[in-house]
Amino acid sequence: MHHHGMQRTFPFPVMLLDLSLTKAFVRLATEDFFGDSWSIEVDLSDFSDASAVVAHALERVPGERPRSLIVAFPGAVSSYRARFTNGDWVIDCVEIQKRFKFENGILLNDQEAAAFCIPDLGTNESIHVGGRTIQPGGGPEVLVSLRHGLGVASLCRFEGKFVAFPSEAGHVNVAPATSEEASIVAAIIGRGLRPSAERLFYQPGLALIHDVRCQLNHRSPHPQRQDAEAIATHALTDPDSDEGKSVAIFARLFASYVGDVGMAIMATGGVAISGGILRKIVPFFQHPSVRFAFDAKQPMADMMQKVSFRLALIEDATLRGMTVLAQSPDFFGLNLDSRCWREIT
């Protein structure tokens, strides 16, 4: 979508600054969407604020100096400023703009940015969970992503544009659907922990579910297989092992939770999941029982069975969403007038 003669919303090259609570990932988006793009990753502890990270990146970026900046931030965003929940680290876009004079820029919540990748997901970039191919309908679409926490965002179409809504649905409690799941949730509560989605699926996530399952079966987890990566690796080679059973439960419990989220906002446009450990355990999500866990929401099962449920195979939904926004800003119903920095001097 090139507008010849018209000024682009975000002139290329666009610097994408993707912040987590501990690291920053910087990537360059150019007009050549599929070209190899330059990127670096830095520790935030080495910098006093976001402005210092931008300065560091600008010193290292090859080729033409970036003309625009898109920032994604894991927290509440008020137009040009955001503060980290866990400290005094601030991102102040007015200061960044005064110092570096980008032609344009925008500050996004990272869930909002991730949701922008949904309309762009190609068929070979996702699998249909449980092997049931369902075409997306109209209505809201949901993305549940495991990244810097468990993020939930929805995307709605309004007057031909996509509008993203971040949410805090990652912090709701998880409801068990079987007696085995109930015993796992009860054991987690017994440890004095709230069974939130973020805890069960992100951190400690699979490691916690596996540890609790082993405890309930009066076994100790294998000492070399206690973190999510190691549990998942073993589960893939031996699905009938303890690790395999833990991953199968993790997949069903996650699908059930994702179904609850989809049902709560009537996501008839489809539900997608992405990130974290999910790409590694794709074979488990191809099992019909996982799709059944998503659907089994009587009396709403008929609605749920018609909802498209996909696992995205892309590496990072947030960076992809930022790139899509840089390429095609006209697709999105962002209030660019009030949120872009073009006019700040």
SEPALUM-66558 format. One record per residue (C-alpha): x, y, z. Coordinates in Angstrom, 1 decimal, decimal comma. Example, Ala and Ser with C-alpha at 12.3 -4.5 7.8 and 13.67 -1.06 7.14 Angstrom:
<atom><c1>12,3</c1><c2>-4,5</c2><c3>7,8</c3></atom>
<atom><c1>13,7</c1><c2>-1,1</c2><c3>7,1</c3></atom>
//
This chain:
<atom><c1>0,0</c1><c2>0,0</c2><c3>0,0</c3></atom>
<atom><c1>2,2</c1><c2>2,8</c2><c3>-1,2</c3></atom>
<atom><c1>0,8</c1><c2>6,4</c2><c3>-1,4</c3></atom>
<atom><c1>2,7</c1><c2>8,1</c2><c3>-4,1</c3></atom>
<atom><c1>2,8</c1><c2>11,8</c2><c3>-3,7</c3></atom>
<atom><c1>1,3</c1><c2>11,4</c2><c3>-0,2</c3></atom>
<atom><c1>3,3</c1><c2>11,6</c2><c3>2,9</c3></atom>
<atom><c1>3,7</c1><c2>8,2</c2><c3>4,6</c3></atom>
<atom><c1>2,4</c1><c2>8,1</c2><c3>8,2</c3></atom>
<atom><c1>5,7</c1><c2>6,4</c2><c3>9,3</c3></atom>
<atom><c1>8,5</c1><c2>7,3</c2><c3>6,8</c3></atom>
<atom><c1>11,0</c1><c2>4,5</c2><c3>6,3</c3></atom>
<atom><c1>13,3</c1><c2>3,3</c2><c3>7,7</c3></atom>
<atom><c1>11,3</c1><c2>2,7</c2><c3>10,8</c3></atom>
<atom><c1>13,0</c1><c2>1,8</c2><c3>14,1</c3></atom>
<atom><c1>11,0</c1><c2>-0,6</c2><c3>16,1</c3></atom>
<atom><c1>11,7</c1><c2>-0,5</c2><c3>19,9</c3></atom>
<atom><c1>10,2</c1><c2>-3,5</c2><c3>21,7</c3></atom>
<atom><c1>10,5</c1><c2>-3,2</c2><c3>25,5</c3></atom>
<atom><c1>10,2</c1><c2>-5,9</c2><c3>28,0</c3></atom>
<atom><c1>10,6</c1><c2>-5,3</c2><c3>31,7</c3></atom>
<atom><c1>14,3</c1><c2>-6,3</c2><c3>31,5</c3></atom>
<atom><c1>15,4</c1><c2>-6,1</c2><c3>27,9</c3></atom>
<atom><c1>14,9</c1><c2>-4,0</c2><c3>24,8</c3></atom>
<atom><c1>14,8</c1><c2>-5,4</c2><c3>21,3</c3></atom>
<atom><c1>15,4</c1><c2>-3,0</c2><c3>18,4</c3></atom>
<atom><c1>14,7</c1><c2>-3,9</c2><c3>14,8</c3></atom>
<atom><c1>14,6</c1><c2>-1,9</c2><c3>11,6</c3></atom>
<atom><c1>11,6</c1><c2>-2,0</c2><c3>9,3</c3></atom>
<atom><c1>12,3</c1><c2>-1,0</c2><c3>5,7</c3></atom>
<atom><c1>10,2</c1><c2>-0,8</c2><c3>2,6</c3></atom>
<atom><c1>11,5</c1><c2>-4,3</c2><c3>1,6</c3></atom>
<atom><c1>9,2</c1><c2>-6,2</c2><c3>3,9</c3></atom>
<atom><c1>11,0</c1><c2>-9,5</c2><c3>3,4</c3></atom>
<atom><c1>14,5</c1><c2>-8,2</c2><c3>3,4</c3></atom>
<atom><c1>16,9</c1><c2>-9,2</c2><c3>6,1</c3></atom>
<atom><c1>16,4</c1><c2>-6,6</c2><c3>8,8</c3></atom>
<atom><c1>19,0</c1><c2>-5,4</c2><c3>11,3</c3></atom>
<atom><c1>18,3</c1><c2>-6,0</c2><c3>15,0</c3></atom>
<atom><c1>20,0</c1><c2>-5,8</c2><c3>18,4</c3></atom>
<atom><c1>19,0</c1><c2>-6,8</c2><c3>22,0</c3></atom>
<atom><c1>20,1</c1><c2>-4,9</c2><c3>25,1</c3></atom>
<atom><c1>19,7</c1><c2>-5,2</c2><c3>28,8</c3></atom>
<atom><c1>17,7</c1><c2>-2,3</c2><c3>30,3</c3></atom>
<atom><c1>19,8</c1><c2>-2,4</c2><c3>33,4</c3></atom>
<atom><c1>22,6</c1><c2>-0,9</c2><c3>31,4</c3></atom>
<atom><c1>20,5</c1><c2>2,3</c2><c3>30,6</c3></atom>
<atom><c1>18,9</c1><c2>5,0</c2><c3>32,6</c3></atom>
<atom><c1>15,9</c1><c2>5,5</c2><c3>30,4</c3></atom>
<atom><c1>14,4</c1><c2>4,7</c2><c3>26,9</c3></atom>
<atom><c1>16,1</c1><c2>7,8</c2><c3>25,4</c3></atom>
<atom><c1>19,5</c1><c2>6,2</c2><c3>26,2</c3></atom>
<atom><c1>18,5</c1><c2>3,0</c2><c3>24,5</c3></atom>
<atom><c1>17,4</c1><c2>4,9</c2><c3>21,4</c3></atom>
<atom><c1>20,8</c1><c2>6,7</c2><c3>21,3</c3></atom>
<atom><c1>22,7</c1><c2>3,4</c2><c3>21,7</c3></atom>
<atom><c1>20,7</c1><c2>1,9</c2><c3>18,8</c3></atom>
<atom><c1>21,1</c1><c2>4,9</c2><c3>16,5</c3></atom>
<atom><c1>24,9</c1><c2>4,7</c2><c3>17,0</c3></atom>
<atom><c1>24,8</c1><c2>1,1</c2><c3>15,7</c3></atom>
<atom><c1>22,2</c1><c2>1,0</c2><c3>13,0</c3></atom>
<atom><c1>23,7</c1><c2>0,5</c2><c3>9,5</c3></atom>
<atom><c1>22,7</c1><c2>2,5</c2><c3>6,5</c3></atom>
<atom><c1>20,2</c1><c2>5,3</c2><c3>6,4</c3></atom>
<atom><c1>19,2</c1><c2>6,9</c2><c3>9,7</c3></atom>
<atom><c1>15,8</c1><c2>5,8</c2><c3>10,8</c3></atom>
<atom><c1>13,1</c1><c2>8,4</c2><c3>10,2</c3></atom>
<atom><c1>10,3</c1><c2>7,1</c2><c3>12,4</c3></atom>
<atom><c1>10,1</c1><c2>5,2</c2><c3>15,7</c3></atom>
<atom><c1>7,4</c1><c2>2,8</c2><c3>16,9</c3></atom>
<atom><c1>7,7</c1><c2>1,7</c2><c3>20,5</c3></atom>
<atom><c1>5,9</c1><c2>-1,2</c2><c3>22,2</c3></atom>
<atom><c1>5,7</c1><c2>-1,2</c2><c3>26,0</c3></atom>
<atom><c1>4,4</c1><c2>-3,9</c2><c3>28,4</c3></atom>
<atom><c1>2,1</c1><c2>-1,7</c2><c3>30,5</c3></atom>
<atom><c1>-0,5</c1><c2>1,1</c2><c3>30,5</c3></atom>
<atom><c1>0,3</c1><c2>3,7</c2><c3>27,9</c3></atom>
<atom><c1>-0,9</c1><c2>7,3</c2><c3>28,2</c3></atom>
<atom><c1>-0,3</c1><c2>9,1</c2><c3>25,0</c3></atom>
<atom><c1>3,4</c1><c2>10,0</c2><c3>25,2</c3></atom>
<atom><c1>4,6</c1><c2>8,6</c2><c3>28,5</c3></atom>
<atom><c1>4,7</c1><c2>5,3</c2><c3>30,3</c3></atom>
<atom><c1>6,2</c1><c2>4,2</c2><c3>33,6</c3></atom>
<atom><c1>7,4</c1><c2>0,7</c2><c3>34,4</c3></atom>
<atom><c1>5,3</c1><c2>-0,9</c2><c3>37,0</c3></atom>
<atom><c1>8,3</c1><c2>-2,4</c2><c3>38,8</c3></atom>
<atom><c1>10,5</c1><c2>0,7</c2><c3>39,2</c3></atom>
<atom><c1>11,3</c1><c2>4,2</c2><c3>38,2</c3></atom>
<atom><c1>12,3</c1><c2>3,5</c2><c3>34,6</c3></atom>
<atom><c1>10,3</c1><c2>5,9</c2><c3>32,4</c3></atom>
<atom><c1>9,7</c1><c2>6,2</c2><c3>28,7</c3></atom>
<atom><c1>9,1</c1><c2>9,8</c2><c3>27,7</c3></atom>
<atom><c1>8,5</c1><c2>10,2</c2><c3>24,0</c3></atom>
<atom><c1>8,4</c1><c2>14,0</c2><c3>24,2</c3></atom>
<atom><c1>12,0</c1><c2>13,9</c2><c3>25,4</c3></atom>
<atom><c1>13,0</c1><c2>11,3</c2><c3>22,8</c3></atom>
<atom><c1>11,4</c1><c2>13,4</c2><c3>20,1</c3></atom>
<atom><c1>13,2</c1><c2>16,6</c2><c3>21,2</c3></atom>
<atom><c1>16,5</c1><c2>14,8</c2><c3>21,3</c3></atom>
<atom><c1>16,4</c1><c2>12,8</c2><c3>18,1</c3></atom>
<atom><c1>13,8</c1><c2>14,6</c2><c3>15,8</c3></atom>
<atom><c1>12,1</c1><c2>11,6</c2><c3>14,3</c3></atom>
<atom><c1>9,7</c1><c2>12,5</c2><c3>11,5</c3></atom>
<atom><c1>7,0</c1><c2>10,5</c2><c3>13,3</c3></atom>
<atom><c1>6,5</c1><c2>8,1</c2><c3>16,1</c3></atom>
<atom><c1>4,0</c1><c2>6,3</c2><c3>18,3</c3></atom>
<atom><c1>3,9</c1><c2>4,6</c2><c3>21,7</c3></atom>
<atom><c1>1,9</c1><c2>1,4</c2><c3>21,8</c3></atom>
<atom><c1>0,9</c1><c2>-1,1</c2><c3>24,5</c3></atom>
<atom><c1>2,6</c1><c2>-4,3</c2><c3>23,6</c3></atom>
<atom><c1>-0,7</c1><c2>-6,3</c2><c3>23,5</c3></atom>
<atom><c1>-2,2</c1><c2>-3,7</c2><c3>21,2</c3></atom>
<atom><c1>0,9</c1><c2>-4,0</c2><c3>19,0</c3></atom>
<atom><c1>0,7</c1><c2>-7,8</c2><c3>19,0</c3></atom>
<atom><c1>-3,0</c1><c2>-7,8</c2><c3>17,9</c3></atom>
<atom><c1>-2,0</c1><c2>-5,9</c2><c3>14,8</c3></atom>
<atom><c1>-0,4</c1><c2>-9,1</c2><c3>13,5</c3></atom>
<atom><c1>-3,7</c1><c2>-11,0</c2><c3>13,4</c3></atom>
<atom><c1>-5,0</c1><c2>-9,9</c2><c3>10,0</c3></atom>
<atom><c1>-1,5</c1><c2>-10,5</c2><c3>8,6</c3></atom>
<atom><c1>-1,1</c1><c2>-14,2</c2><c3>9,6</c3></atom>
<atom><c1>-0,6</c1><c2>-16,2</c2><c3>6,5</c3></atom>
<atom><c1>-2,1</c1><c2>-19,7</c2><c3>6,2</c3></atom>
<atom><c1>1,4</c1><c2>-21,4</c2><c3>6,5</c3></atom>
<atom><c1>2,1</c1><c2>-19,3</c2><c3>9,6</c3></atom>
<atom><c1>-0,4</c1><c2>-21,0</c2><c3>11,8</c3></atom>
<atom><c1>-2,0</c1><c2>-24,4</c2><c3>12,5</c3></atom>
<atom><c1>-5,6</c1><c2>-25,1</c2><c3>13,3</c3></atom>
<atom><c1>-5,8</c1><c2>-26,5</c2><c3>16,8</c3></atom>
<atom><c1>-7,1</c1><c2>-30,1</c2><c3>16,9</c3></atom>
<atom><c1>-6,8</c1><c2>-30,3</c2><c3>13,1</c3></atom>
<atom><c1>-10,3</c1><c2>-28,6</c2><c3>12,6</c3></atom>
<atom><c1>-10,0</c1><c2>-26,0</c2><c3>9,9</c3></atom>
<atom><c1>-12,6</c1><c2>-23,3</c2><c3>10,5</c3></atom>
<atom><c1>-12,8</c1><c2>-20,1</c2><c3>8,5</c3></atom>
<atom><c1>-12,8</c1><c2>-17,0</c2><c3>10,7</c3></atom>
<atom><c1>-16,2</c1><c2>-15,3</c2><c3>10,9</c3></atom>
<atom><c1>-17,0</c1><c2>-11,7</c2><c3>11,5</c3></atom>
<atom><c1>-16,8</c1><c2>-10,2</c2><c3>14,9</c3></atom>
<atom><c1>-13,9</c1><c2>-9,7</c2><c3>17,3</c3></atom>
<atom><c1>-10,7</c1><c2>-11,6</c2><c3>17,0</c3></atom>
<atom><c1>-8,6</c1><c2>-12,5</c2><c3>20,1</c3></atom>
<atom><c1>-4,8</c1><c2>-13,0</c2><c3>20,4</c3></atom>
<atom><c1>-3,5</c1><c2>-14,7</c2><c3>23,6</c3></atom>
<atom><c1>0,3</c1><c2>-14,4</c2><c3>23,6</c3></atom>
<atom><c1>2,9</c1><c2>-15,7</c2><c3>25,9</c3></atom>
<atom><c1>5,7</c1><c2>-13,2</c2><c3>25,9</c3></atom>
<atom><c1>6,5</c1><c2>-10,8</c2><c3>28,6</c3></atom>
<atom><c1>3,7</c1><c2>-12,3</c2><c3>30,6</c3></atom>
<atom><c1>0,4</c1><c2>-13,6</c2><c3>29,3</c3></atom>
<atom><c1>-1,1</c1><c2>-11,0</c2><c3>27,1</c3></atom>
<atom><c1>-4,7</c1><c2>-10,9</c2><c3>25,8</c3></atom>
<atom><c1>-5,8</c1><c2>-8,4</c2><c3>23,2</c3></atom>
<atom><c1>-8,8</c1><c2>-8,3</c2><c3>20,9</c3></atom>
<atom><c1>-9,1</c1><c2>-6,8</c2><c3>17,5</c3></atom>
<atom><c1>-12,4</c1><c2>-5,5</c2><c3>16,1</c3></atom>
<atom><c1>-13,3</c1><c2>-4,1</c2><c3>12,7</c3></atom>
<atom><c1>-14,9</c1><c2>-0,7</c2><c3>12,8</c3></atom>
<atom><c1>-15,7</c1><c2>1,4</c2><c3>9,7</c3></atom>
<atom><c1>-13,3</c1><c2>-0,8</c2><c3>7,7</c3></atom>
<atom><c1>-10,4</c1><c2>-0,4</c2><c3>10,1</c3></atom>
<atom><c1>-9,0</c1><c2>-2,7</c2><c3>12,8</c3></atom>
<atom><c1>-9,1</c1><c2>-1,4</c2><c3>16,3</c3></atom>
<atom><c1>-7,1</c1><c2>-3,2</c2><c3>19,0</c3></atom>
<atom><c1>-8,1</c1><c2>-3,4</c2><c3>22,7</c3></atom>
<atom><c1>-5,5</c1><c2>-4,5</c2><c3>25,3</c3></atom>
<atom><c1>-7,0</c1><c2>-6,3</c2><c3>28,3</c3></atom>
<atom><c1>-5,9</c1><c2>-7,8</c2><c3>31,7</c3></atom>
<atom><c1>-7,5</c1><c2>-11,2</c2><c3>31,0</c3></atom>
<atom><c1>-4,1</c1><c2>-12,8</c2><c3>31,6</c3></atom>
<atom><c1>-4,6</c1><c2>-12,2</c2><c3>35,3</c3></atom>
<atom><c1>-8,0</c1><c2>-14,0</c2><c3>35,7</c3></atom>
<atom><c1>-8,2</c1><c2>-17,3</c2><c3>37,6</c3></atom>
<atom><c1>-8,1</c1><c2>-20,5</c2><c3>35,6</c3></atom>
<atom><c1>-11,1</c1><c2>-22,8</c2><c3>36,0</c3></atom>
<atom><c1>-10,6</c1><c2>-26,6</c2><c3>35,9</c3></atom>
<atom><c1>-12,8</c1><c2>-28,7</c2><c3>33,6</c3></atom>
<atom><c1>-11,9</c1><c2>-32,2</c2><c3>34,8</c3></atom>
<atom><c1>-11,3</c1><c2>-33,7</c2><c3>38,2</c3></atom>
<atom><c1>-7,6</c1><c2>-34,1</c2><c3>37,4</c3></atom>
<atom><c1>-7,3</c1><c2>-30,4</c2><c3>36,5</c3></atom>
<atom><c1>-9,3</c1><c2>-29,6</c2><c3>39,7</c3></atom>
<atom><c1>-6,7</c1><c2>-31,5</c2><c3>41,8</c3></atom>
<atom><c1>-3,9</c1><c2>-29,6</c2><c3>40,1</c3></atom>
<atom><c1>-5,6</c1><c2>-26,3</c2><c3>40,7</c3></atom>
<atom><c1>-6,4</c1><c2>-27,3</c2><c3>44,3</c3></atom>
<atom><c1>-2,7</c1><c2>-28,2</c2><c3>44,9</c3></atom>
<atom><c1>-1,6</c1><c2>-24,8</c2><c3>43,5</c3></atom>
<atom><c1>-4,0</c1><c2>-23,1</c2><c3>45,9</c3></atom>
<atom><c1>-2,7</c1><c2>-25,3</c2><c3>48,6</c3></atom>
<atom><c1>0,8</c1><c2>-23,8</c2><c3>48,0</c3></atom>
<atom><c1>-0,7</c1><c2>-20,4</c2><c3>48,8</c3></atom>
<atom><c1>-0,7</c1><c2>-19,3</c2><c3>45,2</c3></atom>
<atom><c1>-3,6</c1><c2>-17,8</c2><c3>43,2</c3></atom>
<atom><c1>-4,3</c1><c2>-20,0</c2><c3>40,1</c3></atom>
<atom><c1>-4,1</c1><c2>-17,1</c2><c3>37,6</c3></atom>
<atom><c1>-3,6</c1><c2>-17,8</c2><c3>33,9</c3></atom>
<atom><c1>-0,3</c1><c2>-15,9</c2><c3>33,9</c3></atom>
<atom><c1>1,0</c1><c2>-18,3</c2><c3>36,7</c3></atom>
<atom><c1>-0,3</c1><c2>-21,5</c2><c3>35,1</c3></atom>
<atom><c1>0,7</c1><c2>-20,8</c2><c3>31,5</c3></atom>
<atom><c1>3,5</c1><c2>-18,3</c2><c3>31,6</c3></atom>
<atom><c1>5,7</c1><c2>-18,2</c2><c3>34,7</c3></atom>
<atom><c1>6,3</c1><c2>-20,8</c2><c3>36,2</c3></atom>
<atom><c1>3,7</c1><c2>-22,2</c2><c3>33,7</c3></atom>
<atom><c1>4,4</c1><c2>-25,7</c2><c3>32,5</c3></atom>
<atom><c1>7,1</c1><c2>-26,1</c2><c3>35,2</c3></atom>
<atom><c1>4,5</c1><c2>-25,5</c2><c3>37,9</c3></atom>
<atom><c1>1,9</c1><c2>-27,8</c2><c3>36,4</c3></atom>
<atom><c1>4,5</c1><c2>-30,6</c2><c3>35,9</c3></atom>
<atom><c1>5,9</c1><c2>-30,2</c2><c3>39,5</c3></atom>
<atom><c1>2,3</c1><c2>-30,3</c2><c3>41,0</c3></atom>
<atom><c1>1,4</c1><c2>-33,3</c2><c3>38,8</c3></atom>
<atom><c1>4,5</c1><c2>-35,2</c2><c3>39,9</c3></atom>
<atom><c1>3,7</c1><c2>-34,4</c2><c3>43,6</c3></atom>
<atom><c1>0,1</c1><c2>-35,6</c2><c3>43,2</c3></atom>
<atom><c1>1,5</c1><c2>-38,9</c2><c3>41,8</c3></atom>
<atom><c1>4,0</c1><c2>-39,1</c2><c3>44,7</c3></atom>
<atom><c1>7,0</c1><c2>-38,7</c2><c3>42,4</c3></atom>
<atom><c1>9,7</c1><c2>-36,2</c2><c3>42,1</c3></atom>
<atom><c1>10,3</c1><c2>-34,4</c2><c3>38,8</c3></atom>
<atom><c1>13,4</c1><c2>-35,7</c2><c3>37,0</c3></atom>
<atom><c1>16,2</c1><c2>-33,4</c2><c3>38,1</c3></atom>
<atom><c1>17,3</c1><c2>-32,6</c2><c3>34,5</c3></atom>
<atom><c1>13,7</c1><c2>-31,9</c2><c3>33,4</c3></atom>
<atom><c1>12,3</c1><c2>-29,2</c2><c3>35,7</c3></atom>
<atom><c1>12,1</c1><c2>-26,2</c2><c3>33,4</c3></atom>
<atom><c1>9,5</c1><c2>-25,7</c2><c3>30,7</c3></atom>
<atom><c1>12,0</c1><c2>-26,2</c2><c3>27,8</c3></atom>
<atom><c1>13,4</c1><c2>-29,5</c2><c3>29,2</c3></atom>
<atom><c1>9,9</c1><c2>-30,8</c2><c3>30,0</c3></atom>
<atom><c1>8,7</c1><c2>-30,0</c2><c3>26,5</c3></atom>
<atom><c1>11,7</c1><c2>-31,5</c2><c3>24,8</c3></atom>
<atom><c1>11,2</c1><c2>-34,8</c2><c3>26,7</c3></atom>
<atom><c1>7,5</c1><c2>-34,8</c2><c3>26,1</c3></atom>
<atom><c1>8,0</c1><c2>-34,6</c2><c3>22,3</c3></atom>
<atom><c1>10,3</c1><c2>-37,7</c2><c3>22,3</c3></atom>
<atom><c1>8,1</c1><c2>-39,6</c2><c3>24,8</c3></atom>
<atom><c1>4,5</c1><c2>-38,5</c2><c3>24,9</c3></atom>
<atom><c1>3,6</c1><c2>-41,3</c2><c3>27,4</c3></atom>
<atom><c1>6,1</c1><c2>-40,1</c2><c3>29,9</c3></atom>
<atom><c1>5,3</c1><c2>-38,0</c2><c3>33,0</c3></atom>
<atom><c1>6,5</c1><c2>-35,0</c2><c3>31,0</c3></atom>
<atom><c1>4,3</c1><c2>-35,9</c2><c3>28,1</c3></atom>
<atom><c1>1,3</c1><c2>-36,1</c2><c3>30,3</c3></atom>
<atom><c1>2,1</c1><c2>-32,8</c2><c3>31,9</c3></atom>
<atom><c1>2,3</c1><c2>-31,1</c2><c3>28,5</c3></atom>
<atom><c1>-1,0</c1><c2>-32,7</c2><c3>27,4</c3></atom>
<atom><c1>-2,7</c1><c2>-31,3</c2><c3>30,5</c3></atom>
<atom><c1>-1,0</c1><c2>-27,9</c2><c3>30,0</c3></atom>
<atom><c1>-2,3</c1><c2>-27,8</c2><c3>26,4</c3></atom>
<atom><c1>-5,9</c1><c2>-28,8</c2><c3>27,3</c3></atom>
<atom><c1>-6,0</c1><c2>-26,4</c2><c3>30,3</c3></atom>
<atom><c1>-4,7</c1><c2>-23,6</c2><c3>28,2</c3></atom>
<atom><c1>-7,2</c1><c2>-24,3</c2><c3>25,4</c3></atom>
<atom><c1>-10,0</c1><c2>-24,3</c2><c3>27,9</c3></atom>
<atom><c1>-8,9</c1><c2>-21,0</c2><c3>29,3</c3></atom>
<atom><c1>-8,5</c1><c2>-19,5</c2><c3>25,8</c3></atom>
<atom><c1>-12,0</c1><c2>-20,8</c2><c3>25,0</c3></atom>
<atom><c1>-13,3</c1><c2>-18,9</c2><c3>28,1</c3></atom>
<atom><c1>-11,6</c1><c2>-15,7</c2><c3>26,9</c3></atom>
<atom><c1>-13,0</c1><c2>-16,2</c2><c3>23,4</c3></atom>
<atom><c1>-16,5</c1><c2>-16,9</c2><c3>24,8</c3></atom>
<atom><c1>-16,4</c1><c2>-13,9</c2><c3>27,2</c3></atom>
<atom><c1>-15,9</c1><c2>-11,5</c2><c3>24,3</c3></atom>
<atom><c1>-17,8</c1><c2>-13,6</c2><c3>21,7</c3></atom>
<atom><c1>-14,7</c1><c2>-13,8</c2><c3>19,5</c3></atom>
<atom><c1>-16,6</c1><c2>-15,1</c2><c3>16,4</c3></atom>
<atom><c1>-13,7</c1><c2>-13,7</c2><c3>14,3</c3></atom>
<atom><c1>-11,4</c1><c2>-16,3</c2><c3>15,7</c3></atom>
<atom><c1>-8,9</c1><c2>-16,9</c2><c3>18,5</c3></atom>
<atom><c1>-5,2</c1><c2>-17,2</c2><c3>18,0</c3></atom>
<atom><c1>-2,4</c1><c2>-18,1</c2><c3>20,4</c3></atom>
<atom><c1>1,2</c1><c2>-17,4</c2><c3>20,1</c3></atom>
<atom><c1>4,7</c1><c2>-17,3</c2><c3>21,7</c3></atom>
<atom><c1>6,5</c1><c2>-18,8</c2><c3>24,6</c3></atom>
<atom><c1>6,6</c1><c2>-22,6</c2><c3>24,7</c3></atom>
<atom><c1>3,7</c1><c2>-23,0</c2><c3>22,2</c3></atom>
<atom><c1>5,7</c1><c2>-23,3</c2><c3>19,0</c3></atom>
<atom><c1>7,7</c1><c2>-26,1</c2><c3>20,6</c3></atom>
<atom><c1>4,7</c1><c2>-28,2</c2><c3>21,6</c3></atom>
<atom><c1>2,7</c1><c2>-27,8</c2><c3>18,4</c3></atom>
<atom><c1>2,1</c1><c2>-31,7</c2><c3>18,1</c3></atom>
<atom><c1>0,2</c1><c2>-31,6</c2><c3>21,3</c3></atom>
<atom><c1>-2,1</c1><c2>-28,9</c2><c3>20,0</c3></atom>
<atom><c1>-2,9</c1><c2>-31,1</c2><c3>16,9</c3></atom>
<atom><c1>-4,8</c1><c2>-33,5</c2><c3>19,2</c3></atom>
<atom><c1>-8,6</c1><c2>-33,4</c2><c3>19,0</c3></atom>
<atom><c1>-8,9</c1><c2>-33,4</c2><c3>22,8</c3></atom>
<atom><c1>-7,3</c1><c2>-29,9</c2><c3>22,9</c3></atom>
<atom><c1>-9,9</c1><c2>-28,6</c2><c3>20,5</c3></atom>
<atom><c1>-12,6</c1><c2>-30,3</c2><c3>22,6</c3></atom>
<atom><c1>-11,4</c1><c2>-28,5</c2><c3>25,7</c3></atom>
<atom><c1>-11,8</c1><c2>-25,2</c2><c3>23,9</c3></atom>
<atom><c1>-15,3</c1><c2>-26,1</c2><c3>22,7</c3></atom>
<atom><c1>-16,7</c1><c2>-27,8</c2><c3>25,8</c3></atom>
<atom><c1>-18,6</c1><c2>-24,8</c2><c3>27,1</c3></atom>
<atom><c1>-22,2</c1><c2>-26,0</c2><c3>27,4</c3></atom>
<atom><c1>-24,6</c1><c2>-24,3</c2><c3>26,7</c3></atom>
<atom><c1>-22,3</c1><c2>-22,3</c2><c3>24,4</c3></atom>
<atom><c1>-20,7</c1><c2>-25,3</c2><c3>22,7</c3></atom>
<atom><c1>-22,5</c1><c2>-24,7</c2><c3>19,4</c3></atom>
<atom><c1>-21,1</c1><c2>-21,2</c2><c3>19,2</c3></atom>
<atom><c1>-17,6</c1><c2>-22,3</c2><c3>20,3</c3></atom>
<atom><c1>-17,4</c1><c2>-25,1</c2><c3>17,6</c3></atom>
<atom><c1>-17,8</c1><c2>-22,5</c2><c3>14,9</c3></atom>
<atom><c1>-14,9</c1><c2>-20,3</c2><c3>16,2</c3></atom>
<atom><c1>-11,6</c1><c2>-20,6</c2><c3>14,4</c3></atom>
<atom><c1>-8,8</c1><c2>-21,5</c2><c3>16,8</c3></atom>
<atom><c1>-5,2</c1><c2>-21,2</c2><c3>15,5</c3></atom>
<atom><c1>-1,7</c1><c2>-21,5</c2><c3>17,0</c3></atom>
<atom><c1>0,6</c1><c2>-18,9</c2><c3>15,3</c3></atom>
<atom><c1>4,0</c1><c2>-20,3</c2><c3>14,3</c3></atom>
<atom><c1>5,6</c1><c2>-16,8</c2><c3>13,9</c3></atom>
<atom><c1>8,4</c1><c2>-16,0</c2><c3>16,3</c3></atom>
<atom><c1>7,1</c1><c2>-12,8</c2><c3>17,8</c3></atom>
<atom><c1>3,6</c1><c2>-11,4</c2><c3>17,4</c3></atom>
<atom><c1>4,5</c1><c2>-7,9</c2><c3>18,9</c3></atom>
<atom><c1>7,4</c1><c2>-7,2</c2><c3>16,5</c3></atom>
<atom><c1>5,3</c1><c2>-8,6</c2><c3>13,6</c3></atom>
<atom><c1>2,4</c1><c2>-6,3</c2><c3>14,6</c3></atom>
<atom><c1>4,7</c1><c2>-3,3</c2><c3>14,8</c3></atom>
<atom><c1>6,0</c1><c2>-4,1</c2><c3>11,3</c3></atom>
<atom><c1>2,5</c1><c2>-4,5</c2><c3>9,9</c3></atom>
<atom><c1>1,6</c1><c2>-1,1</c2><c3>11,4</c3></atom>
<atom><c1>4,7</c1><c2>0,5</c2><c3>9,9</c3></atom>
<atom><c1>3,8</c1><c2>-0,9</c2><c3>6,5</c3></atom>
<atom><c1>0,1</c1><c2>-0,4</c2><c3>6,4</c3></atom>
<atom><c1>-1,0</c1><c2>2,2</c2><c3>9,0</c3></atom>
<atom><c1>-4,2</c1><c2>2,9</c2><c3>7,1</c3></atom>
<atom><c1>-5,6</c1><c2>-0,6</c2><c3>8,1</c3></atom>
<atom><c1>-5,8</c1><c2>0,4</c2><c3>11,7</c3></atom>
<atom><c1>-8,2</c1><c2>2,6</c2><c3>13,6</c3></atom>
<atom><c1>-5,5</c1><c2>4,3</c2><c3>15,8</c3></atom>
<atom><c1>-6,2</c1><c2>7,9</c2><c3>16,7</c3></atom>
<atom><c1>-3,0</c1><c2>8,9</c2><c3>14,9</c3></atom>
<atom><c1>-3,7</c1><c2>12,6</c2><c3>15,4</c3></atom>
<atom><c1>-3,6</c1><c2>12,4</c2><c3>19,2</c3></atom>
<atom><c1>-1,0</c1><c2>9,6</c2><c3>19,5</c3></atom>
<atom><c1>1,6</c1><c2>10,3</c2><c3>16,9</c3></atom>
<atom><c1>4,6</c1><c2>12,6</c2><c3>17,7</c3></atom>
<atom><c1>4,7</c1><c2>14,2</c2><c3>14,3</c3></atom>
<atom><c1>3,7</c1><c2>17,6</c2><c3>15,8</c3></atom>
<atom><c1>5,8</c1><c2>17,5</c2><c3>18,9</c3></atom>
<atom><c1>8,8</c1><c2>19,9</c2><c3>18,7</c3></atom>
//
